[in-house]
Amino acid sequence: MKIASRVVVVVFDGLRPDMVTPAHMPHLAAFAADGLWFRQARSVFPSMTRVATSSISTGAPPVVHGIVGNSFYYPEVTRDFVLDTSLAEDIALAESRLSGPLIAAETLGDRLAAHEKSFAVVHSGSAGSTYAINPRVAANGHWTFSVMGREATRTPHAVDEVVERFGPLPPRTLPRFEETDYVTRVFTEHVLGEMDPDVALIWFNEPDTSFHYRLLASAETNAIMSAVDVALARILTAIKRRPDADEIAIIVASDHGQISSSGVADLATLLTEAGHKAARASSRAINGADITVTGGNMGEIRIVDGDMARRDRIARWLMQRDEIGMVFTPSDDPVHGAVEGTFSTALVGLDHPRQPELVYVLRSGTGADAHGLPGLGLITGGVPIGGGMHGGLNRHELNTVLILGGAARGGTPGLSEAPSGIIDIAPTVLGLLGKAVPTSMRGTNLAEIEARRQPASVSTLETGVGAFRQQLSIARRGNQLFLIHGGRLST
Ligand SMILES: [Zn+2]
Protein backbone atom coordinates (compact mmCIF):
# COMPACT_ATOMS: atom_id res chain seq x y z
CA MET A 1 0.00 0.00 0.00
CA LYS A 2 1.33 3.40 -0.96
CA ILE A 3 1.78 5.62 2.09
CA ALA A 4 3.88 8.51 0.82
CA SER A 5 4.09 10.54 -2.37
CA ARG A 6 7.80 11.19 -1.84
CA VAL A 7 10.55 10.06 0.52
CA VAL A 8 13.36 12.16 1.98
CA VAL A 9 16.31 10.33 3.58
CA VAL A 10 18.85 12.16 5.75
CA VAL A 11 22.02 10.29 6.76
CA PHE A 12 24.46 11.52 9.39
CA ASP A 13 27.66 9.52 8.97
CA GLY A 14 28.81 7.87 12.19
CA LEU A 15 26.14 9.37 14.46
CA ARG A 16 25.57 7.40 17.66
CA PRO A 17 21.95 7.24 18.82
CA ASP A 18 22.93 7.82 22.47
CA MET A 19 24.28 11.22 21.36
CA VAL A 20 20.88 12.26 19.99
CA THR A 21 19.87 14.32 23.02
CA PRO A 22 18.09 17.67 23.40
CA ALA A 23 21.42 19.14 24.57
CA HIS A 24 23.52 17.93 21.59
CA MET A 25 20.98 17.85 18.78
CA PRO A 26 17.70 19.55 19.80
CA HIS A 27 16.10 19.44 16.34
CA LEU A 28 16.85 15.77 15.78
CA ALA A 29 15.77 14.95 19.35
CA ALA A 30 12.45 16.72 18.71
CA PHE A 31 12.05 14.91 15.37
CA ALA A 32 12.71 11.62 17.18
CA ALA A 33 10.21 12.42 19.95
CA ASP A 34 7.55 13.08 17.32
CA GLY A 35 8.55 10.12 15.13
CA LEU A 36 9.05 6.41 15.38
CA TRP A 37 12.54 5.64 16.63
CA PHE A 38 14.01 2.19 16.08
CA ARG A 39 16.31 2.34 19.07
CA GLN A 40 17.96 -1.05 18.49
CA ALA A 41 18.79 -0.41 14.81
CA ARG A 42 22.02 -1.99 13.70
CA SER A 43 24.76 -1.54 11.14
CA VAL A 44 26.41 -4.51 9.44
CA PHE A 45 29.88 -6.05 9.85
CA PRO A 46 32.40 -4.62 9.14
CA SER A 47 30.71 -1.45 10.48
CA MET A 48 32.50 0.72 7.91
CA THR A 49 31.10 3.39 5.63
CA ARG A 50 31.34 1.76 2.17
CA VAL A 51 30.21 -1.60 3.53
CA ALA A 52 27.28 0.06 5.31
CA THR A 53 26.43 2.30 2.35
CA SER A 54 26.25 -0.78 0.12
CA SER A 55 23.97 -2.39 2.71
CA ILE A 56 21.76 0.70 2.68
CA SER A 57 21.50 0.69 -1.13
CA THR A 58 21.05 -3.08 -1.53
CA GLY A 59 19.00 -3.68 1.64
CA ALA A 60 21.30 -6.56 2.53
CA PRO A 61 24.49 -7.55 4.38
CA PRO A 62 27.90 -7.97 2.64
CA VAL A 63 27.16 -11.63 1.79
CA VAL A 64 24.77 -10.22 -0.83
CA HIS A 65 26.58 -7.07 -2.07
CA GLY A 66 30.21 -8.19 -1.84
CA ILE A 67 31.74 -5.00 -0.42
CA VAL A 68 33.48 -6.97 2.32
CA GLY A 69 35.56 -4.06 3.68
CA ASN A 70 36.35 -0.41 3.07
CA SER A 71 39.56 -1.91 1.65
CA PHE A 72 39.92 -5.53 0.63
CA TYR A 73 42.30 -7.69 -1.36
CA TYR A 74 40.64 -8.78 -4.56
CA PRO A 75 43.00 -10.90 -6.67
CA GLU A 76 40.59 -11.10 -9.64
CA VAL A 77 41.01 -7.32 -9.94
CA THR A 78 44.67 -6.85 -8.98
CA ARG A 79 47.42 -8.72 -7.17
CA ASP A 80 49.53 -5.56 -6.91
CA PHE A 81 47.75 -3.81 -4.05
CA VAL A 82 44.71 -3.95 -1.76
CA LEU A 83 41.66 -2.35 -3.36
CA ASP A 84 40.57 0.91 -1.67
CA THR A 85 36.84 1.34 -2.26
CA SER A 86 36.97 5.06 -1.39
CA LEU A 87 38.81 5.75 -4.66
CA ALA A 88 37.02 6.28 -7.98
CA GLU A 89 40.05 4.84 -9.84
CA ASP A 90 39.99 1.60 -7.82
CA ILE A 91 36.28 1.13 -8.48
CA ALA A 92 36.84 1.84 -12.18
CA LEU A 93 39.73 -0.67 -12.25
CA ALA A 94 37.56 -3.31 -10.57
CA GLU A 95 34.70 -2.78 -13.01
CA SER A 96 37.01 -2.94 -16.00
CA ARG A 97 38.76 -6.14 -14.83
CA LEU A 98 35.47 -7.75 -13.80
CA SER A 99 33.73 -6.57 -16.99
CA GLY A 100 30.80 -5.82 -14.71
CA PRO A 101 29.68 -3.90 -11.69
CA LEU A 102 31.54 -4.02 -8.35
CA ILE A 103 28.13 -3.98 -6.64
CA ALA A 104 26.05 -6.36 -8.71
CA ALA A 105 23.10 -6.82 -6.33
CA GLU A 106 19.96 -4.88 -7.17
CA THR A 107 19.86 -1.51 -5.41
CA LEU A 108 17.19 0.94 -4.34
CA GLY A 109 18.21 3.13 -7.29
CA ASP A 110 17.83 0.24 -9.75
CA ARG A 111 14.39 -0.59 -8.43
CA LEU A 112 13.26 3.04 -8.44
CA ALA A 113 14.46 3.36 -12.06
CA ALA A 114 12.49 0.25 -13.03
CA HIS A 115 9.39 2.04 -11.71
CA GLU A 116 10.40 5.26 -13.48
CA LYS A 117 10.90 7.00 -10.16
CA SER A 118 13.46 9.78 -9.84
CA PHE A 119 16.21 9.66 -7.20
CA ALA A 120 18.51 12.57 -6.32
CA VAL A 121 21.47 12.28 -3.94
CA VAL A 122 23.56 15.04 -2.35
CA HIS A 123 26.75 13.48 -0.95
CA SER A 124 29.70 14.78 1.02
CA GLY A 125 31.56 11.48 1.52
CA SER A 126 34.27 9.85 -0.59
CA ALA A 127 33.87 9.00 -4.28
CA GLY A 128 33.43 5.37 -3.29
CA SER A 129 30.65 6.07 -0.80
CA THR A 130 28.97 8.29 -3.37
CA TYR A 131 29.22 5.48 -5.91
CA ALA A 132 27.81 2.85 -3.52
CA ILE A 133 24.59 4.69 -2.73
CA ASN A 134 23.46 4.38 -6.38
CA PRO A 135 26.11 2.49 -8.40
CA ARG A 136 24.23 2.68 -11.71
CA VAL A 137 23.09 6.27 -11.27
CA ALA A 138 23.75 7.28 -14.90
CA ALA A 139 22.08 4.22 -16.45
CA ASN A 140 19.18 4.68 -14.01
CA GLY A 141 18.67 8.25 -15.25
CA HIS A 142 19.20 9.52 -11.69
CA TRP A 143 21.22 12.42 -10.27
CA THR A 144 24.07 12.31 -7.75
CA PHE A 145 25.90 15.44 -6.64
CA SER A 146 29.22 15.15 -4.77
CA VAL A 147 30.75 18.03 -2.84
CA MET A 148 34.11 16.39 -3.70
CA GLY A 149 33.68 17.41 -7.32
CA ARG A 150 33.05 16.02 -10.81
CA GLU A 151 35.45 13.07 -10.42
CA ALA A 152 33.60 11.85 -7.33
CA THR A 153 30.29 11.16 -9.07
CA ARG A 154 29.19 9.31 -12.18
CA THR A 155 26.81 12.17 -13.02
CA PRO A 156 29.35 15.04 -13.22
CA HIS A 157 26.73 17.28 -14.84
CA ALA A 158 25.13 17.44 -11.37
CA VAL A 159 28.26 19.16 -10.06
CA ASP A 160 28.28 21.58 -13.03
CA GLU A 161 24.63 22.49 -12.41
CA VAL A 162 25.21 23.10 -8.72
CA VAL A 163 28.39 25.14 -9.16
CA GLU A 164 26.63 27.31 -11.72
CA ARG A 165 23.81 28.03 -9.29
CA PHE A 166 25.59 28.09 -5.90
CA GLY A 167 29.15 29.06 -6.78
CA PRO A 168 32.46 27.24 -6.26
CA LEU A 169 32.57 24.09 -4.13
CA PRO A 170 33.41 24.92 -0.49
CA PRO A 171 36.88 24.58 1.05
CA ARG A 172 37.56 21.42 3.03
CA THR A 173 38.02 22.31 6.70
CA LEU A 174 37.84 20.32 9.91
CA PRO A 175 35.18 20.24 11.29
CA ARG A 176 33.43 20.40 7.94
CA PHE A 177 31.27 23.47 8.60
CA GLU A 178 31.45 24.94 5.06
CA GLU A 179 30.62 21.63 3.38
CA THR A 180 27.70 21.07 5.75
CA ASP A 181 26.24 24.47 4.91
CA TYR A 182 26.82 24.10 1.16
CA VAL A 183 25.24 20.64 0.80
CA THR A 184 22.27 21.74 2.92
CA ARG A 185 21.65 24.68 0.57
CA VAL A 186 21.93 22.40 -2.47
CA PHE A 187 19.55 19.89 -0.93
CA THR A 188 16.88 22.32 0.27
CA GLU A 189 16.95 24.88 -2.57
CA HIS A 190 17.95 22.79 -5.59
CA VAL A 191 16.85 19.20 -4.89
CA LEU A 192 13.73 19.74 -2.76
CA GLY A 193 12.96 23.19 -4.16
CA GLU A 194 13.48 22.64 -7.90
CA MET A 195 14.15 19.03 -8.88
CA ASP A 196 11.41 17.60 -6.69
CA PRO A 197 12.46 13.92 -7.04
CA ASP A 198 10.42 10.93 -5.84
CA VAL A 199 13.26 10.02 -3.48
CA ALA A 200 15.84 12.53 -2.21
CA LEU A 201 18.81 11.53 -0.03
CA ILE A 202 21.44 13.70 1.64
CA TRP A 203 24.57 12.19 3.20
CA PHE A 204 26.45 14.35 5.70
CA ASN A 205 30.12 13.36 6.25
CA GLU A 206 29.75 14.67 9.80
CA PRO A 207 29.87 13.96 12.69
CA ASP A 208 31.96 10.97 11.50
CA THR A 209 34.98 12.98 10.33
CA SER A 210 35.19 15.05 13.51
CA PHE A 211 34.65 11.98 15.71
CA HIS A 212 37.73 10.42 14.05
CA TYR A 213 40.09 13.40 14.26
CA ARG A 214 38.67 15.71 16.94
CA LEU A 215 37.33 13.03 19.34
CA LEU A 216 33.79 12.13 20.29
CA ALA A 217 32.03 14.76 22.42
CA SER A 218 34.85 17.32 22.27
CA ALA A 219 33.91 21.01 22.01
CA GLU A 220 34.70 21.09 18.27
CA THR A 221 32.75 17.92 17.61
CA ASN A 222 29.80 19.21 19.62
CA ALA A 223 29.86 22.33 17.43
CA ILE A 224 29.64 20.34 14.19
CA MET A 225 26.89 18.15 15.68
CA SER A 226 25.03 21.35 16.36
CA ALA A 227 25.64 22.45 12.76
CA VAL A 228 24.29 19.23 11.22
CA ASP A 229 21.34 19.45 13.61
CA VAL A 230 20.57 22.95 12.29
CA ALA A 231 20.94 21.54 8.76
CA LEU A 232 18.23 18.99 9.60
CA ALA A 233 16.00 21.80 10.85
CA ARG A 234 16.47 23.62 7.53
CA ILE A 235 15.52 20.46 5.62
CA LEU A 236 12.43 19.87 7.79
CA THR A 237 11.37 23.49 7.31
CA ALA A 238 11.75 23.18 3.52
CA ILE A 239 9.52 20.09 3.61
CA LYS A 240 6.88 21.70 5.89
CA ARG A 241 6.53 24.66 3.53
CA ARG A 242 5.34 22.42 0.71
CA PRO A 243 1.60 22.03 0.05
CA ASP A 244 2.05 18.22 -0.01
CA ALA A 245 4.09 18.15 3.24
CA ASP A 246 1.76 15.61 4.87
CA GLU A 247 2.43 13.09 2.11
CA ILE A 248 6.20 13.21 2.43
CA ALA A 249 7.92 10.46 4.40
CA ILE A 250 11.16 11.26 6.20
CA ILE A 251 13.83 8.80 7.32
CA VAL A 252 16.76 9.98 9.45
CA ALA A 253 19.56 7.46 9.80
CA SER A 254 23.24 6.84 10.44
CA ASP A 255 25.41 4.15 8.86
CA HIS A 256 27.30 3.04 12.01
CA GLY A 257 28.41 4.48 15.35
CA GLN A 258 31.92 5.00 16.69
CA ILE A 259 33.95 4.20 19.80
CA SER A 260 37.00 6.01 21.13
CA SER A 261 40.49 4.62 20.69
CA SER A 262 42.47 3.76 23.82
CA GLY A 263 45.79 2.69 22.32
CA VAL A 264 47.59 1.25 19.31
CA ALA A 265 48.31 -2.36 18.42
CA ASP A 266 50.37 -2.28 15.24
CA LEU A 267 49.25 -5.66 13.99
CA ALA A 268 51.10 -5.59 10.64
CA THR A 269 54.43 -5.09 12.45
CA LEU A 270 53.61 -7.69 15.09
CA LEU A 271 52.69 -10.23 12.38
CA THR A 272 55.90 -9.51 10.43
CA GLU A 273 57.91 -10.00 13.63
CA ALA A 274 56.07 -13.29 14.14
CA GLY A 275 57.33 -14.52 10.76
CA HIS A 276 54.50 -13.48 8.43
CA LYS A 277 55.75 -10.68 6.19
CA ALA A 278 52.79 -8.34 6.13
CA ALA A 279 51.86 -5.65 3.59
CA ARG A 280 49.61 -2.92 4.95
CA ALA A 281 46.66 -2.03 2.72
CA SER A 282 47.62 1.64 3.00
CA SER A 283 51.07 1.02 1.45
CA ARG A 284 49.38 0.40 -1.96
CA ALA A 285 52.01 -2.26 -2.69
CA ILE A 286 52.37 -5.94 -1.84
CA ASN A 287 56.05 -6.40 -2.83
CA GLY A 288 56.47 -10.10 -2.11
CA ALA A 289 54.68 -10.07 1.24
CA ASP A 290 53.23 -13.30 2.68
CA ILE A 291 50.00 -11.63 3.77
CA THR A 292 48.03 -8.40 3.37
CA VAL A 293 46.47 -6.71 6.39
CA THR A 294 43.86 -3.96 6.57
CA GLY A 295 43.54 -1.86 9.70
CA GLY A 296 41.44 0.43 11.83
CA ASN A 297 40.03 -1.40 14.80
CA MET A 298 39.42 -4.55 12.78
CA GLY A 299 40.56 -5.86 9.46
CA GLU A 300 41.09 -8.70 7.07
CA ILE A 301 44.18 -10.86 6.67
CA ARG A 302 44.74 -12.44 3.25
CA ILE A 303 47.26 -15.17 2.55
CA VAL A 304 48.94 -14.02 -0.68
CA ASP A 305 51.89 -16.45 -0.76
CA GLY A 306 49.62 -19.48 -1.25
CA ASP A 307 50.62 -21.13 2.06
CA MET A 308 47.19 -21.92 3.46
CA ALA A 309 48.62 -23.59 6.59
CA ARG A 310 49.82 -20.08 7.41
CA ARG A 311 46.19 -19.02 7.88
CA ASP A 312 45.71 -21.53 10.70
CA ARG A 313 48.98 -20.55 12.34
CA ILE A 314 48.05 -16.86 12.25
CA ALA A 315 44.57 -17.55 13.61
CA ARG A 316 46.03 -19.44 16.57
CA TRP A 317 48.67 -16.72 17.10
CA LEU A 318 45.96 -14.02 17.10
CA MET A 319 43.94 -15.88 19.74
CA GLN A 320 46.99 -15.93 22.02
CA ARG A 321 47.42 -12.15 21.86
CA ASP A 322 45.94 -9.85 24.50
CA GLU A 323 45.18 -7.16 21.89
CA ILE A 324 42.76 -9.36 19.96
CA GLY A 325 39.03 -9.26 20.67
CA MET A 326 37.50 -11.54 18.06
CA VAL A 327 38.61 -13.82 15.21
CA PHE A 328 36.53 -15.09 12.27
CA THR A 329 37.31 -17.63 9.54
CA PRO A 330 35.17 -18.89 6.64
CA SER A 331 33.36 -22.14 7.32
CA ASP A 332 30.39 -24.20 6.16
CA ASP A 333 29.17 -24.08 9.74
CA PRO A 334 26.84 -21.16 10.49
CA VAL A 335 28.47 -20.45 13.89
CA HIS A 336 31.96 -21.94 14.16
CA GLY A 337 34.86 -21.00 11.90
CA ALA A 338 37.22 -23.45 10.19
CA VAL A 339 39.90 -22.86 12.84
CA GLU A 340 38.98 -24.00 16.37
CA GLY A 341 38.05 -21.06 18.59
CA THR A 342 37.04 -18.74 15.72
CA PHE A 343 33.53 -17.77 14.72
CA SER A 344 32.28 -18.38 11.17
CA THR A 345 32.18 -15.39 8.81
CA ALA A 346 28.67 -16.65 7.91
CA LEU A 347 27.51 -15.70 11.42
CA VAL A 348 28.16 -12.03 10.64
CA GLY A 349 26.86 -12.03 7.06
CA LEU A 350 30.33 -11.77 5.51
CA ASP A 351 30.46 -15.13 3.66
CA HIS A 352 30.53 -13.64 0.16
CA PRO A 353 32.87 -15.25 -2.44
CA ARG A 354 35.12 -12.17 -1.96
CA GLN A 355 35.52 -12.82 1.79
CA PRO A 356 39.00 -12.94 3.35
CA GLU A 357 40.66 -15.99 4.87
CA LEU A 358 40.79 -14.37 8.27
CA VAL A 359 39.11 -11.43 10.04
CA TYR A 360 40.27 -9.96 13.33
CA VAL A 361 38.67 -7.42 15.63
CA LEU A 362 40.86 -5.66 18.18
CA ARG A 363 39.85 -5.71 21.79
CA SER A 364 37.20 -3.20 22.87
CA GLY A 365 34.89 -2.70 25.81
CA THR A 366 32.05 -0.56 27.05
CA GLY A 367 34.09 1.43 29.58
CA ALA A 368 33.94 5.23 29.47
CA ASP A 369 36.21 7.38 27.30
CA ALA A 370 37.76 10.75 28.24
CA HIS A 371 34.39 12.49 27.84
CA GLY A 372 32.45 9.87 29.78
CA LEU A 373 30.95 8.15 26.73
CA PRO A 374 30.88 4.35 26.84
CA GLY A 375 32.93 2.47 24.22
CA LEU A 376 36.70 2.20 24.10
CA GLY A 377 39.01 0.01 22.07
CA LEU A 378 42.39 -0.52 20.46
CA ILE A 379 43.28 0.56 16.91
CA THR A 380 46.08 -0.33 14.50
CA GLY A 381 46.50 3.41 13.79
CA GLY A 382 44.96 5.92 11.41
CA VAL A 383 43.58 8.42 13.93
CA PRO A 384 45.06 10.15 17.00
CA ILE A 385 44.80 8.21 20.27
CA GLY A 386 41.43 9.10 21.76
CA GLY A 387 40.02 9.64 18.26
CA GLY A 388 36.95 7.70 17.21
CA MET A 389 36.99 4.48 15.18
CA HIS A 390 34.48 1.96 13.85
CA GLY A 391 34.39 -1.26 11.92
CA GLY A 392 34.06 -3.72 14.77
CA LEU A 393 31.21 -5.29 16.71
CA ASN A 394 31.04 -3.14 19.84
CA ARG A 395 27.40 -2.17 20.50
CA HIS A 396 28.36 1.50 20.21
CA GLU A 397 29.75 0.93 16.72
CA LEU A 398 26.80 -1.21 15.63
CA ASN A 399 23.88 0.76 17.06
CA THR A 400 22.64 3.27 14.45
CA VAL A 401 20.14 6.10 14.29
CA LEU A 402 16.96 5.05 12.48
CA ILE A 403 13.90 7.27 12.85
CA LEU A 404 10.77 7.45 10.70
CA GLY A 405 8.90 10.75 10.56
CA GLY A 406 6.41 12.66 8.46
CA ALA A 407 4.19 10.31 6.44
CA ALA A 408 6.42 7.36 7.43
CA ARG A 409 5.53 7.67 11.11
CA GLY A 410 2.17 5.98 10.73
CA GLY A 411 0.26 7.88 13.43
CA THR A 412 1.91 6.55 16.56
CA PRO A 413 5.12 8.17 17.72
CA GLY A 414 7.32 6.26 20.08
CA LEU A 415 10.26 3.97 20.55
CA SER A 416 10.46 0.55 18.99
CA GLU A 417 12.87 -2.03 20.35
CA ALA A 418 12.24 -4.32 17.36
CA PRO A 419 15.21 -5.92 15.58
CA SER A 420 15.98 -3.56 12.70
CA GLY A 421 18.84 -1.93 10.88
CA ILE A 422 20.32 -0.17 7.91
CA ILE A 423 19.28 -3.07 5.64
CA ASP A 424 15.67 -1.97 6.26
CA ILE A 425 16.10 1.51 4.75
CA ALA A 426 15.76 0.57 1.05
CA PRO A 427 12.80 -1.80 1.65
CA THR A 428 11.11 0.92 3.73
CA VAL A 429 11.55 3.52 0.98
CA LEU A 430 10.11 1.11 -1.60
CA GLY A 431 7.27 0.09 0.73
CA LEU A 432 6.35 3.70 1.48
CA LEU A 433 6.02 4.30 -2.28
CA GLY A 434 3.85 1.19 -2.62
CA LYS A 435 6.51 -0.82 -4.48
CA ALA A 436 7.45 -4.46 -3.97
CA VAL A 437 10.79 -5.27 -2.36
CA PRO A 438 13.19 -7.42 -4.47
CA THR A 439 13.97 -10.84 -3.02
CA SER A 440 17.71 -10.02 -2.78
CA MET A 441 16.88 -7.40 -0.14
CA ARG A 442 16.97 -8.97 3.35
CA GLY A 443 15.45 -5.95 5.06
CA THR A 444 11.80 -5.20 5.64
CA ASN A 445 9.44 -2.22 5.40
CA LEU A 446 9.57 -0.69 8.88
CA ALA A 447 6.54 1.50 8.16
CA GLU A 448 4.40 -1.61 8.53
CA ILE A 449 2.96 -2.14 11.98
CA GLU A 450 4.11 -5.76 12.27
CA ALA A 451 7.74 -4.73 11.75
CA ARG A 452 7.75 -2.26 14.61
CA ARG A 453 6.03 -4.64 17.07
CA GLN A 454 8.46 -7.53 16.55
CA PRO A 455 9.71 -8.58 19.96
CA ALA A 456 13.47 -8.62 20.34
CA SER A 457 14.83 -12.07 21.04
CA VAL A 458 18.53 -11.77 21.68
CA SER A 459 20.76 -14.80 22.02
CA THR A 460 24.45 -14.93 22.83
CA LEU A 461 26.89 -17.33 21.20
CA GLU A 462 30.31 -18.15 22.57
CA THR A 463 33.40 -19.91 21.33
CA GLY A 464 37.12 -19.88 21.95
CA VAL A 465 40.22 -21.89 22.59
CA GLY A 466 42.45 -21.93 25.68
CA ALA A 467 42.24 -18.61 27.52
CA PHE A 468 40.61 -16.93 24.50
CA ARG A 469 36.82 -16.72 24.74
CA GLN A 470 34.72 -14.55 22.42
CA GLN A 471 31.00 -13.80 22.48
CA LEU A 472 28.51 -12.45 19.97
CA SER A 473 24.94 -11.38 20.78
CA ILE A 474 22.46 -11.45 17.93
CA ALA A 475 18.77 -10.64 17.49
CA ARG A 476 16.71 -12.62 15.03
CA ARG A 477 13.89 -11.45 12.80
CA GLY A 478 12.82 -14.47 10.80
CA ASN A 479 15.95 -15.69 9.01
CA GLN A 480 17.73 -12.35 9.30
CA LEU A 481 20.31 -11.80 12.02
CA PHE A 482 21.05 -8.39 13.54
CA LEU A 483 24.39 -7.99 15.29
CA ILE A 484 23.92 -6.56 18.79
CA HIS A 485 27.35 -6.75 20.43
CA GLY A 486 30.49 -8.79 20.21
CA GLY A 487 33.78 -8.96 22.04
CA ARG A 488 36.20 -10.92 24.08
CA LEU A 489 35.37 -12.18 27.54
CA SER A 490 37.73 -10.77 30.13
CA THR A 491 39.77 -13.41 31.86
ZN1 LIG B 1 30.34 6.08 7.89
Residues whose N, C-alpha, C, O or C-beta is under 5 A from the ligand:
A	BS01	ZN	D13 G14 M48 T49 D208 D255
